[in-house]
Amino acid sequence: MMQEYISANNIQISRDKGANQNYINYTKGITTYKMWLEDEYSVTKKTELAVRYNLAGVSVYRSGMELKEIYNSISNTLNK
């Protein structure tokens, strides 16, 4: 859903390297929007932290609105 909006509006995706998070930042009219994107990259980085610190696991909220690749990312990272 969000990826379609980004593509349709030719919005550039940026990466905050410190937060390991992708985001978009754009202006429409007089309003500036900034949205953080939970995607395969950011989920992999967060899951790697869970593995590094031997945490009990990871969780996902609002199931159904995410990119399907996120689940592969979690599984692949936890099963390394």
Buried (B, 14 or more C-beta within 10 A) or exposed (E): EBEEEBEEEEBEEEEEEEEBBBBBEBEEEEEEEEEEBBBBBBBBBBBBEBEEEEEEEBEEEEEEEBBEEBBEBBEEBEEE
